[in-house]
Amino acid sequence: MFNFTKNQNKGKPRLSKMKLVRHNPPPTQVAIPFDNLISAKTVSLFSQPYLDRFNQCYKNIIVVNLPPQGPLGNIVRRVNFPPLSEFKQQGPCNPLKQCGFALVSLNGYCSMGCSKNGDNLMVIDEVPDLISFLVSNGYTVDTSITKMFNDSDIRFDTNTGNKLICFITYNG
């Protein structure tokens, strides 16, 4: 990132014998497809406000921070998060998450998602069904980590209004 070169300006006053030259590497963005991401054994579940543009309403959907291992991974979809308001703009100190991993509803679940409109995403009212699904499929709710974060002042993704539900671990 930094190269040090000898100052070659002869005849000019020198403040130091070495001059700092900064070389910025070209920006690289590697898009990793969802299928190639490594799945995580422990993930966090959040409630996140979501603008369903098709049905023209706001919903609190369930999202995970990483693709999970096990059967839960079969109901996770990468979704785009439309801005919740035209007044909330992204900036260098206010990054807005544009996409993430949302859970598909277990109520009326069909393979590979029935809709592209966001109306089949799991909402906060389905958390009891989700916990039943998780426990019966080899997951445990990590209450100690969840309690630690809920009791602390640390908040995740405060720009999107996320609320931590729990941390879960796959035991399969």
Secondary structure as GFF3:
##gff-version 3
##sequence-region A 1 172
A	DSSP	beta_strand	2	6	.	.	.	ID=ss1
A	DSSP	beta_strand	18	22	.	.	.	ID=ss2
A	DSSP	three_ten_helix	34	36	.	.	.	ID=ss3
A	DSSP	beta_strand	42	52	.	.	.	ID=ss4
A	DSSP	beta_strand	57	64	.	.	.	ID=ss5
A	DSSP	three_ten_helix	71	75	.	.	.	ID=ss6
A	DSSP	beta_strand	76	80	.	.	.	ID=ss7
A	DSSP	beta_strand	99	103	.	.	.	ID=ss8
A	DSSP	three_ten_helix	124	126	.	.	.	ID=ss9
A	DSSP	alpha_helix	127	136	.	.	.	ID=ss10
A	DSSP	beta_strand	139	141	.	.	.	ID=ss11
A	DSSP	alpha_helix	143	151	.	.	.	ID=ss12
A	DSSP	beta_strand	163	170	.	.	.	ID=ss13
###
